[in-house]
Amino acid sequence: MFDRSKEYKQYDDIIELVSRRHSSTNNKQPGDPVIAVERIIDAVLHEGFYGNVKQIPLRIVLGSDAVAIIRSKCEAMIRELYQFEALAATTNFPDARVEEYR
């Protein structure tokens, strides 16, 4: 570990935890970081996989694990949106036309 001043000692536990996690997962992840960098460069240069794509997506998802995580988060967000949709509408002006903003 690197040397830290006394004022940062309160972070030692979390630094150790992150360091252990990194050591135990490095090179064991499902995705290949080298291929991920190649995909990023392809997107920036509009080549390779992205050569025939009209518009590069705002978020480039790299790795099947990332797809699963993002899908799960989006599904949870949609469920929450349905749950609180009526509440959200209570803040509208009485004559608001929501269709104009879709």
Secondary structure as UniProt FT lines:
FT   HELIX           6..11
FT   HELIX           12..25
FT   TURN            26..28
FT   HELIX           33..45
FT   HELIX           48..50
FT   TURN            51..52
FT   HELIX           64..89
FT   TURN            90..91
FT   TURN            94..95
FT   HELIX           98..101
//
